[in-house]
Amino acid sequence: MSSGELLGIEPLELTFPFELKKQISCSLQLSNKTEDYVAFKVKTTNPKKYCVRPNTGVVLPRSTSDIIVTMQAQKEAPADLQCKDKFLVQSVTVSPGSTLKDITAEMFTRDSGKNVEECKLKVTYVAPPQPPSPVPEGSEEGSSPRPSVSDNGTLNVSELHAPQRLSLDLNALVSKLTGEKNSVIQQNIKLQQELELLRRERRKHSAHWFSLTAVVIVAILGFLFAYYLTT
């Protein structure tokens, strides 16, 4: 995690298991270390390649905010899976009660007079897990048997050697858990946005009720004053 005074960032390196023609996502968590409201903005050197949701927001005091970074499907792989893309997370303190609608691009500039904290993140591509290669026919006695393939092309897992089955099970479990984690994070982001909308509606209704109450009180006072004058 970063040692910034405002936000802790985890991880400091975005890792994507690179696969051609497939969208790949990873998560990023921002932790507010302070008692202040902290606004953030996420930038990248390659905005057409990545989708960041949300890319701006406010982290409440001593709270966290989850971000999903999605790499668009790529038609070709870079040489040796080397990536030069970078991300920049900017953060700045804002007034208590600030929400997403209060954030402006000017807040994150040096000319704003605020202390803008910045943290750079690297991007790393890794090769996806590969299934174990089948043992060729004619292998010596005692070696692992070659797994058979059914007529529809499905690998017969029951005939795999125990370490091979374990490797496949682990890869499937990791993929499943990663998908479930990203799904939970996306649901959390959606719930946070819905909660913010409810807060705005509550403030709006409170202001309307106050206005209506004031009108009623003024009307009553006017009636009492008129009654007093006529008596």
N, C-alpha and C positions, 0 to 999 in steps of 0.2 A: 504494500500500500504506500502511496505517496506521503511525503512529510510536509505537505502544504499546510498553512495555518488555517485555511477555511474548509477545504474539502479533502477527504481521503478518497483515493481512487483505486479500485480493484477490478481487474488486474491492470498493470501498467503496460502490458503487451497484449494486443488483440490477436488471438490465434484462430485461424480458420483451417479446418481439414479440407483442403482444396479438392474439388471435383468439377470436371467440365460440365457445362450446361445444367448447372444446379445452383439454386440460391442457397447460401449458407449463412447462418446467423450465429452470433455470440453475444454474451451479455456483459454489461459494464455496470458497476455499482458505485454511486457517489454517496459519501457519508459526511454529513455536516458535523464538524467538530466543535462548533461554537454555539453560543446562545442567541445568535442573530439569524435573520432570514438571509439565505445565500442564493443568489441567482446564478445560473450556469448557462453556458453556450458551448456546443460541441461543433468543431469545424474539422474538415478533412482536406487534404491536398488533391483528392480525386472525388469530388462530390457526385459525379455521374455514375460512379462505380458502387457507391455505398449509400444505403438508406439508414438514417439514424432517427429513432423514435423513442422518446421525444428528443429533439436537438436543442431545445431551450426549456427552462423551467425554474422553479424555486424549490429549494430544499429547506424544510422547516428546521428549527433548532434541534440539534441532537437527533436528527432523523436521517433516513436514507432514501435514495431515489434510484430506481433501476432503469437502465437504458438497453434497448436492443439495437445492435448494429448488424445490418444485413448486407452481405455482398451479393450483387446481382450476378446472374448466371454468366459465366465466362466461356467464350468460344475456343480459347486456346490458353495453355498454361505457360507462365513465364519460365525462362531458362532456370533450371535448378530450383524451381519454386521460390526464387528470390523476389521479395517485394520491397519497393521503395516508398510505398504509401505511408503517410503519417496522419495522426489525429491530434487535435489540440483542444484541451478542455480549459475554458476560461471561467473564472468565478469571481464574484464581487458581492459585498454585503449590500442589502437593500432595506428599505423601511419595513418595519413590522407590519404584517398583514398583506404584503405585496403578493400578487398572483401573476399568472402567466401573461395576462393582458397588460400588466404594468412594465413588462420587460421591453427595452428598446436596444437597438444595435449600438447606440451611443454610449450605453452603460459600460461597454467592454473596451472602450478606446482609452488611450492614455490621456486624451484631452478632457475626459470627463472629470478629472481631478480625484477619482477614486483609486484605491489600491486594487488593481486588477491582477489576480493570481492566475498563472498559466502552467499547464502541465502537458508535455508532449508524450504521445503514445506511439509505439512502433506497431507495425503489422507483420505477422509471421504466417506463412503458409506451411502446412504440414501435409504429408501424403496420408490419405485415408488408410485405415487398417486393411491389409490384404489377407484373404483366406489362405490357409496353408495349401501348398501345392500337393497334388496327389502323387503317391509313390508309383513310378513307372512299372509296367509289366515286366516280369522276368527278374524281379528283385530277389535277393538272396533270402533264404529261409530265416524267419525271425524278424524281418522288417515289417513295417506297417502295411496292411493290405490297402490296395487302391480302392477308393470309394466308387460305387457304381452310380450311374446317372439313369433316372427313369426315362420313359419314352417322351415325356413332356419337358425334359431338360432339367428336372429338379434333382439337386444333389441328395443322395440317400445318406442322411446324417447318421443313421444308426450303424452304418458300416465304417464310419470314421474311427481312427484310433483315438483313445481317450484324450490325449493332449490336444488333438485337432478339434474334437467336439467342444472341449473347454474353451479353446480360443474363439470358436464361432459363437458360443454362448456369451462370452464376455463382451465381444464386439457388439452383439445384438443388444445386450443389456445396457452398454454405454450409450448406444444410439437412442434407445428408448428413453433412458433417464435424461439425456440431453434435450430431446424433444419435449418431454414433460416439464423440465425446468424452464425452457423458453416459453412454453404455453402458460405456466404459472406467472412468469414475469409479465407477459403481455396482458394477462387478466388483471394483475396488480396495477399496471399502468392505466388500464381502462377504468378500474374502480376509483383510482385517484382522480381521474378526470371527471367522473360522474359525481364524486364527492364535492369537487370544486364547484360544479354547476349547481348542486343542491345548496351550497353555502351562499352562492350569488342570489339564488331565488329567495332564500330565507332573508337575506339583507334587503332585497327589493320589497318583499311583503311587509317587513318590519317598518320600512320607510313609508309605505302606503298606509299602514294602520296608524302610524303616528300622525300623518297628515289628516286622516279622517277624524281622529280623536280631537285634534286641534280645531278643526272646523266646527265640531259639535260643541266644544267648550266655548268657542267664540260666540256661537249662536245662542247658547244658554245665557252667557253673560249679557249679550245684547238684549235678550228678552227681559232679564231681571232689571237691567238698567232702564228700559222703557217702562216697565211696570212701576218702578220706583218713581219715575218722573210723573206718571199719571195719577199717583196716589197722594 
